Amino acid sequence: METLTIEMTPKTPLIQFDASVGELEFQGRSIPENSIEFYTPVFNWIDKYLLNPKEDTQGKIQLEYFNTSSSKCLLDIFKKLQNLHSSGKSKVSIKWFYEEDDEDMLEAGEDYQAIIKVPFIMNKI
């Protein structure tokens, strides 16, 4: 399975998903004009990955800011990872990075942590 790479822009995050090591990474800002359209290739890639996942799957989320529609897309991605984790096919964890003085991003991570039944590791940077 090929690695998915979507380059960062001022409105969209860098997204790198490497199936060979089971790593999914988001970095930057997520404020696309059409979140569903932007994240559709991500959903499709994850659906393919779920068919043959690595034993360990790790998400790394280091976003500076995301809008409401991106928040919903992230939740949908996390739900897919939760289903993978629940299936026992892969041990899934999510590392959530936030800047020390960014309480909003910390709270967003804690909100996802409360909703999604996957180990979240909160990382202050």
C-alpha positions as CSV (number, residue, x, y, z in Angstrom):
1,M,0.0,0.0,0.0
2,E,1.4,3.4,-1.0
3,T,2.1,6.2,1.5
4,L,-0.5,9.0,1.4
5,T,1.1,12.4,1.4
6,I,-0.9,15.7,1.2
7,E,1.3,18.7,1.3
8,M,0.7,21.5,3.8
9,T,-0.9,24.8,2.6
10,P,-1.9,27.9,4.6
11,K,-5.4,26.3,5.0
12,T,-4.7,22.6,5.0
13,P,-2.4,20.4,7.1
14,L,0.4,18.2,6.1
15,I,-1.0,14.6,6.1
16,Q,1.4,11.6,5.9
17,F,0.1,8.1,6.3
18,D,2.6,5.4,6.0
19,A,1.1,1.9,6.0
20,S,4.5,0.2,6.1
21,V,5.0,1.4,9.7
22,G,1.3,2.1,10.7
23,E,1.8,5.8,11.2
24,L,-0.8,8.5,10.5
25,E,0.4,12.1,10.9
26,F,-1.4,15.5,10.8
27,Q,0.5,18.8,11.1
28,G,-0.4,22.4,10.6
29,R,-3.8,24.2,10.2
30,S,-7.0,22.6,9.0
31,I,-9.4,25.2,7.7
32,P,-10.2,24.0,4.2
33,E,-13.1,25.6,2.4
34,N,-14.7,22.1,1.9
35,S,-13.6,19.7,4.6
36,I,-15.4,16.7,3.3
37,E,-13.8,17.1,-0.1
38,F,-10.4,17.6,1.4
39,Y,-10.6,14.7,3.8
40,T,-12.2,12.2,1.3
41,P,-8.8,10.8,0.1
42,V,-7.8,10.4,3.8
43,F,-11.0,8.4,4.6
44,N,-10.4,6.2,1.5
45,W,-6.8,5.6,2.4
46,I,-7.8,4.6,6.0
47,D,-10.5,2.3,4.7
48,K,-7.9,0.4,2.6
49,Y,-5.4,0.4,5.5
50,L,-8.0,-1.2,7.8
51,L,-8.1,-4.3,5.5
52,N,-4.4,-5.1,6.3
53,P,-3.2,-3.0,9.2
54,K,0.1,-3.2,11.0
55,E,0.1,-4.7,14.5
56,D,0.6,-1.3,16.0
57,T,-1.0,1.8,14.5
58,Q,-0.1,5.3,15.8
59,G,-1.7,8.6,15.1
60,K,0.3,11.8,15.6
61,I,-1.8,14.9,15.7
62,Q,0.0,18.3,15.8
63,L,-2.5,20.9,14.7
64,E,-2.2,24.6,15.4
65,Y,-5.9,25.2,14.7
66,F,-8.8,23.5,13.1
67,N,-12.3,24.6,12.2
68,T,-15.6,23.0,13.2
69,S,-16.0,21.0,9.9
70,S,-12.4,19.7,10.3
71,S,-13.2,18.7,13.8
72,K,-16.0,16.5,12.5
73,C,-13.7,14.9,10.0
74,L,-11.1,14.2,12.6
75,L,-13.8,12.6,14.8
76,D,-14.8,10.4,11.8
77,I,-11.1,9.4,11.4
78,F,-10.7,8.6,15.1
79,K,-13.9,6.5,15.0
80,K,-12.4,4.4,12.2
81,L,-9.3,4.0,14.3
82,Q,-11.4,3.1,17.4
83,N,-13.1,0.3,15.3
84,L,-9.7,-1.0,14.3
85,H,-8.6,-1.0,17.9
86,S,-11.8,-2.7,19.1
87,S,-11.4,-5.4,16.5
88,G,-8.1,-6.5,18.0
89,K,-6.3,-6.4,14.6
90,S,-4.1,-3.5,15.7
91,K,-3.1,-1.8,18.9
92,V,-4.0,1.8,18.2
93,S,-2.8,4.9,20.0
94,I,-3.0,8.6,19.3
95,K,-0.4,11.2,20.3
96,W,-2.0,14.6,20.6
97,F,0.5,17.5,20.6
98,Y,-0.4,20.9,21.9
99,E,1.6,24.0,22.7
100,E,2.0,24.7,26.5
101,D,0.0,28.0,26.3
102,D,-2.7,26.6,23.9
103,E,-5.5,25.6,26.3
104,D,-8.0,25.3,23.4
105,M,-6.0,22.6,21.7
106,L,-5.4,20.8,24.9
107,E,-9.1,20.8,25.6
108,A,-9.9,19.6,22.1
109,G,-7.6,16.7,22.6
110,E,-9.2,15.9,26.0
111,D,-12.6,16.1,24.3
112,Y,-11.6,13.5,21.7
113,Q,-10.0,11.4,24.4
114,A,-13.3,11.3,26.3
115,I,-15.2,10.3,23.2
116,I,-12.9,7.8,21.5
117,K,-12.0,4.6,23.2
118,V,-8.4,4.5,22.1
119,P,-5.3,5.4,24.2
120,F,-4.5,9.1,23.8
121,I,-1.2,10.4,24.9
122,M,-1.2,14.2,25.5
123,N,2.2,15.8,24.6
124,K,3.0,19.3,25.6
125,I,5.5,21.0,23.3
